[in-house]
């Protein structure tokens, strides 16, 4: 700290020796000083450690936010892949119905089939065209969702290459780790748990800082002061020393130690200690809840992956059965033994079984990747 002051005294005033006399005077004072806390009961040390833990907690929270975002983007990516496959399946089904429509039109033209069959298959083809438009629209929406999550300037330009789902499924089938093993690995990796642990450490340092207020504090101070004094009036001009002479002679230095012993603080220190203890307990309970929530998430993700694994087998059996039914219906329709409506129904069931198989595979792939995520593996 530094300070400077200039004063005028008229009538009776104190001279430079401090004696009150009948004269006017002026004086200028300059001072500068510094004080440093030598001992504060380790309060500053614990405050510094607490702030360090708070910074690390912020970094852990940022990492958790990144992980949450990566999960969201992975889900959107899988959804776009699935929508692309649905569009491709619809295009294949439309190509098949168009081929049958052309064959039917030829049979009607030569008089072998009634025109009603052509009308029925035209209606089915229109329905498939409508379904393709719907699937393409859903694909574009999925592409837009992914692009917006990635904050791309032109999300509609996203092009993703579909992986070999059979290979991905084969890699993961039968290799799922037990949820307990995944949980043990996740305990040392998840930033949410690390954040809770850092909050406990921060709260403990806060308690130590609060307790430090019970201890005395020792401060070291040093200072320098100087001044200029002048009696006002012509009759005193001869006895007033010059500014340079006074500046040289009036300088004063000081150094000292100050011990402050806490006796009564209106219960402020006790309240702060009590609050810090509650904060520690709250942070510990939060960590316990985080661990429980993590274990529940892993158990649920494992159950979902197992269910998706079983769904794949069921979908493959359904696809094989509906394929045979479709092939029989196709041959019967071409032989004139089956109506266009019955043929379309068999074809629709086969198409739906293909969609369900794709859904089951992509669902399993994502849920297996979620389990990898809990083990710290990158998507």
N, C-alpha and C positions, 0 to 999 in steps of 0.2 A: 504494500500500500504506500501511497505517497500523498502528501498534502501541502498546500501553500495558503497562507493567509496574510492579510494586510489590514491593520486597524489604526484608527485615529482616536485619541482621547483628548478631550478639551476640559479646561478648568483643572480640577484636581485629578492627577493621574499618577501611576507608578512609574518611577524611573527604571533604568536598566538594572538597578540593584534590588528592585522590588519595594522600595520605600515610597510611600504616597507623599507627593509634594504638590505645591500650587503652581503647576505649569502644564501646558499642553504638550502632547507627544504623539509620535507615530511609531509603529513597529511592523516589521515584516518577518514572518516565520516560514521556514521550509522544513519538512520532515519526510523521511522515507523509512519504511520498516518492512520486515518480513518475519513470518512465523511458520514453523513447520511442526507437525505432530510427530513426535519421536516414538511414542508408544500409545496405541489406542486399543489395547486388549485384543490385538489381531483382527480388529473389525475390518480394516481396509483390505487385509489379505483375504479374508473370507468373502468380502464383497467382490473382489477381483475374480476369485474362483467361481462365484455364483454367476457373474456375467459371462465368464468363459463357457460354463455349462449352458447358459441361455442361448449363446451363439450356436453351440453345437446342436442344441435342441431345434433351433430354427433350420439348420441344415438338414436334420433328420426329417422334419416336417416337410421340407421341400422335396426330399427324396420320396417320401410317402405320396406326395401329390403327383410326382412323376410316375410312380408305380400305378397309381389309380388311373392316370391318363393312359398309360400303356395298356392296361386291361380294357379300358373303354375302346381304344383304337383297335386292339386285337379283335374284340367282339364285332366292331363295325367292319373290319376287314373280312372276317369269316362270313358275315352276313352278305357282303358284296359278292364274295365267291359263290355262295349258295344261290343268290339271285341270278348270277350269270349262268350257273348250271341249270336253273329252272328255265331260263329263257332258251338255252340251247336245247333242252328237252322238248319244250313247246315247239321250237322250230322243226325238230325232227318229226314230232307227231303231226305237224301241219303238212310237212312234205309227204308223209305216208298217206294222209287222207286225201291230199291232192292227187297222188298217184292212183288211189282207188277211185277217186271221182272221175279221172280221165278214163279209167278202164270201164267204169259203170256207164259213162256217156257213150262209149263205143258200143257196149252191149245193147244199150237202148237204141242206138242209131241203126244197128243191124236187125233190131226187132226181137232179140232173144230175151230181154228183160223189160219189165213194165217201167213206164216213166216215173212211177211213184218212187222206185228205188233211187233214181237220180235226184229227185227232190229231197228225199230223206238225207242222202249223203251230202247234198249241197248245204242243207241246214246244219249238219254236223261240222262241215268245213268252216262255215261262218262262225260257229261257236268256238272252234279251235283258233280261228283268226282273232276273235275277241279275247280269248285267253292269252294269246301271244302278246297282244297290245297291253294287257294288264301286267304280264310278267316283265315286259320291257319297261313299263312305267315304274314298277317296284325296284327294278335294277337301277334305274336312274336315280331314284330316291335314295337307295343304298349308297350309290356313288357320291351323291351330294352330301349325305351325312358323313361319310368318311373324309371327303375333301374339306368340309367345314371343320371337322375335328383336327385335321392337319393344318388348318388355316391356309389352304392353298388359294391362290388368286382365281384360278379357273378349275374348280373341282370337277366340272363336267368332263374334263380332259383326262381324268384318271383312267389308267389302263392297268389292270392287274392280271397276272398270269396264274391260271388255276394250277395248283399243285396236283401231283398224282395222289389222289385220296386213298387209293388202295395201298400204296406204299406207306403213306403216313399212318394209316390204320394198322397195317401189319407191324410196323415198328413199335407201336404202343400196346397192341393187344397182348395180354398176358404179362406185361412188364410193369404194371402199376404197383408202386410201393405201398406198404401198409401206411395208413394215416398216422400212426404213432411215430413211425420213422420220419415221415415228412414233417411232422410237428417238431420233433427234436431238432431237425435241420433248420426249420423256420425260426426257432427261438433265437438263434444267433444271427439271423439275417434281416428280419423284418424291421424297417425303420420306425414303424409305429411303436414297437416294443422298446427300441433303442431310445425313442423320444420320451417314453414314460420313465425309463431308467434315468435319463438325464434330468428329468423334472424332479425325481426323488433326490438326486445328488444336489441339484440346485437348491431344493428346499432345505436340505441338511446344512448347506453352507449358509443359507439365510438364518437358520436357527443358531449356528455358531456366531454369526454376525450380531444377532440380537443379544445373545448371552454376553458378548464382549462389552456391552454397555454397563455391566456390573463392575467392570474393572476401572481403576483410575486411568486418566490420560495424562501424558507428559508432553509438554510443548516447549520448543526452543524458539526464542525470538531474538532479533537483533535489529538495531535501528541507528539512524543518523539524523541529527537536526542542526539547524543553523538559523541565525536571525540577524536582523538589522534594526537598530533602535536610534531614534533621533528626537531631541527636544525641539519643539516648535518655537520660533521667536528669534529675532536677530541677535538678542543679547546672549543666546546660547550657541550661536554658530561656531564660536571659537572652541567650545568644549565638546562639540559633537565629533567623534572619530569618523574617519572616512569609511565608505562602504567596504572597500577592499581590506582595510585594517580590521573592521568588525567581522567580516566574513572569515578572515584568517583566524581570529581569536575566539569567535563565538561558537565554533563547531563543537558538537557533542556526540559521542558514540555510546551505544548501550548494547548489552547482551544479557539474556536472562533465561531461566527455566521456570516453567509454570506447571504445577501439579494440580489437576482437577479431580477431586474424589467425589463420586456420586453417592449421595445420601438419601435423597427423596426425589422421585421423578413423577409423582402423581400417578403411580402404577403404569406409566407408559412402557417402561422396559418389560415389566411382567406381562403386560398385554401383548407386546410384540413377541415375546418368547412363546406365549401360549398360542398365538396365531401361527407362528412358524411350526410348532409341533402339529397343529391341525393340518397345516399344508403338507407336511411330510406324510401323515396318515392318509390324507386324501390322495396323494400321488401314489402311495403304495397300493391303495385299493383300486386306483385306476389301472395300475399295471396288472393286478390280478384279473380285472375284468377284461383287459386287452388280451391276456393269455387265454382266458376262457373263450372269448370271441374268436380268436385265431384258431383254436382247436375245433370249435364248432364249424367255422368256415371250411377248414380242411376236411373234416368228416363229411360235411355236406358235399364238397367238391368231389371227394372220393366216391361217395354214394352215387352222385350224378354221373360220374365217369363209368362206374360199373353198370348203372342202368342204361347208359348210352351204348356201352359195349354189347349188352344183351339185345338192345333195340336194333343193332346192326344185323345180328343173326336173324332176328324176326323179319326185318325188312328184306333181307336177301332171300329168305324162304318165300315171302309174299311175292317178291318180284319174279322168282322162278315159276311160281304157280300161275301168276297172272300172265306171264309170257306164254306159257303153254296154252292157256285159255285163249289168249289173243291169236296165237298162230292157228289154233283150231277154228276160231271164229272167222279169221281171214280166209282160210281155205274153204270153209263152208259158204261164206259170202260170195267168193269168186265162183263157186260151183252152183250158186243160186239157191242153196238150201237154207240160207239165213237172211234175215231182213237187215237193212242198213242200220236200223235202230239197235238191234242186238249186236251187230258188229261194232258200232260206235261205243256201246256200253262196255264191251270187252276191251276195246282200245283205250278207253278212258281209265278203266281200272288198272291197266298195265302202266299207263302214263303216271297215274297217282302212285303206284308202287315204286316207280323210278324216283319220283320226287321224295317219297318217304325214305328211300334208301339213301339218297343224297343228304337229306336232312339229318338222318341218324349218323352218317359218317362225319359230317361237318360238326355236328353237335358233340360227338365223341372227341374229335380232334381238338376242338376248343377246350373242352373240359379236361382233357389230358394235359394240354398246355397250361391250364390254370394250375394244375398240380405241380408242373415243372416250375411255374412262377413262384410258388411257395418255397421251392427248393433253391431259389436264387438263379435259376436258369433263364437266359434271355429268350424272349419270344422269337 
